[in-house]
Amino acid sequence: MELIKLKKKIAIIGAGWFGCHIAHQLKKLNKFDIKLYEKEKDIFLGASSNNQNRLHLGFHYPRSKETRLQSKNGFDKFLKHYSFLTKKIKYNIYGISDSPETFLDYDTFLQIMKSEKLKFKEIDSYKKFKILGLSGSILTNERLVDDYKSKLFFKRKLKNIIKTKKNIKSIKKINRRYLIEDKLYDYIINCTYFQEFVKHKDIKFEVTSSIIYKAKNNFPALTIMDGPFFTIYPYRKNLYNIYSVEHSRFGLNKDIKKVRQKMNNVINNPSFLHGKRKKIEKIISKYYPLFQKEFKFKKYLVTIRTINNTKFADRSFKIFFKDGFINVFSGKIDHITNASDRILKYLK
Ligand SMILES: Cc1cc2nc3c(=O)[nH]c(=O)nc-3n(C[C@H](O)[C@H](O)[C@H](O)COP(=O)(O)OP(=O)(O)OC[C@H]3O[C@@H](n4cnc5c(N)ncnc54)[C@H](O)[C@@H]3O)c2cc1C
């Protein structure tokens, strides 16, 4: 008599970049029975669609070697899977401010990036783009992730396993399995951006609000490191996403409920966001005096970010395994392939 091997059952909670990519990798193996639960009416409505969509190579993290290494290595692996979901950026500039507020001088920045063997070219940003106030700047090959195309891709690939409008409130353990609704699972993969079912002493949450502007003319991607500065990053056609380290984040707290409340307050208080936007525009105008003439405000993207609140700006991913319950602490978007490799190894 032939024995039928039953497929192990896996529930993934949260359909952003991490949940969708992990579900897609597991589905391709055809060895598991998978469900992907999402509380919203659609996938990719959390951080995965409300971020700057930079495919990181490591330049953004002069203070965290682990984040640089995961980004450098994750970048190539991400492109092997999803290069069609990314775009090249013609001029992608990192600059170091000449103000005393900078945490880092230009030479140290260059030294760190050279020691990581990251490829870049020095550029005179003033001559090329009329950007002032920098002690130096470089061009990098970091790319743009198309979050909208990515969402459509995963909706197509995962259509039989996604269950939207399913807010998973509790997961009961029964013997060695986990009960969700009326179904028992062998494994749970928690991809809620560490916002449900798990607590960690270093983890905090904050509301973030990046701002979308329409540009009259092409502008480079511009990131001013490392201190209370800003990034102007391409978003969609003629649109740019602007984020300020000082004025785009609010309400840092260990308690996710308080941060959700803060997010509701922020969304319902246009004058609060307007005030922050004016401050950001003032800072940008110091470095790019043509800003007000060239850029027109369109909308805010508000979401909650989960952060590892250590002083080294560690943004690397981490995964915690316990009795078949897998908690994913998301790092950067291009860390997803390393995260899924680690999970596959565990499941084997
Ligand atoms: C302002 C900002 C800028 C950023 N910029 C970049 C960048 O340029 N490059 C980069 O690589 N990274 C960036 N990041 C980080 C990046 O966005 C995140 O690391 C990534 O999107 C996390 O993906 P995720 O799938 O873990 O989380 P999410 O996309 O938030 O997905 C989690 C999902 O879980 C769902 N969920 C939560 N609770 C439940 C529940 N109980 N039941 C069912 N579903 C649930 C949520 O609705 C959500 O859809 C940025 C983040 C922010 C906030």
The ligand as a Gaussian input file, in Angstrom:
#p B3LYP/6-31G(d) Opt

LIG

0 1
 C        9.139000      55.666000       6.178000
 C        9.855000      54.365000       5.872000
 C       10.858000      54.355000       4.899000
 C       11.519000      53.163000       4.613000
 N       12.385000      53.155000       3.563000
 C       12.915000      51.989000       3.165000
 C       13.711000      51.931000       1.998000
 O       13.891000      52.937000       1.301000
 N       14.256000      50.733000       1.665000
 C       14.054000      49.591000       2.405000
 O       14.600000      48.548000       2.056000
 N       13.278000      49.619000       3.494000
 C       12.687000      50.772000       3.882000
 N       11.871000      50.791000       4.970000
 C       11.636000      49.534000       5.677000
 C       10.649000      48.651000       4.915000
 O        9.534000      49.395000       4.501000
 C       10.186000      47.507000       5.811000
 O       11.297000      46.847000       6.348000
 C        9.359000      46.491000       5.059000
 O        8.352000      47.091000       4.287000
 C        8.759000      45.555000       6.077000
 O        7.957000      44.627000       5.397000
 P        6.994000      43.722000       6.216000
 O        6.374000      42.789000       5.246000
 O        7.713000      43.135000       7.369000
 O        5.941000      44.746000       6.886000
 P        4.581000      45.381000       6.321000
 O        4.680000      45.785000       4.915000
 O        4.155000      46.412000       7.309000
 O        3.589000      44.160000       6.368000
 C        3.034000      43.655000       7.559000
 C        1.615000      43.236000       7.237000
 O        1.066000      42.565000       8.372000
 C       -0.317000      42.874000       8.417000
 N       -0.799000      42.538000       9.763000
 C       -0.406000      43.107000      10.941000
 N       -1.062000      42.527000      11.982000
 C       -1.865000      41.563000      11.449000
 C       -2.779000      40.614000      12.010000
 N       -2.998000      40.551000      13.344000
 N       -3.434000      39.765000      11.189000
 C       -3.240000      39.827000       9.845000
 N       -2.390000      40.699000       9.252000
 C       -1.702000      41.559000      10.046000
 C       -0.331000      44.370000       8.106000
 O       -1.610000      44.818000       7.709000
 C        0.713000      44.442000       6.991000
 O        0.126000      44.312000       5.705000
 C       11.205000      51.973000       5.327000
 C       10.205000      51.976000       6.289000
 C        9.518000      53.165000       6.558000
 C        8.403000      53.151000       7.574000

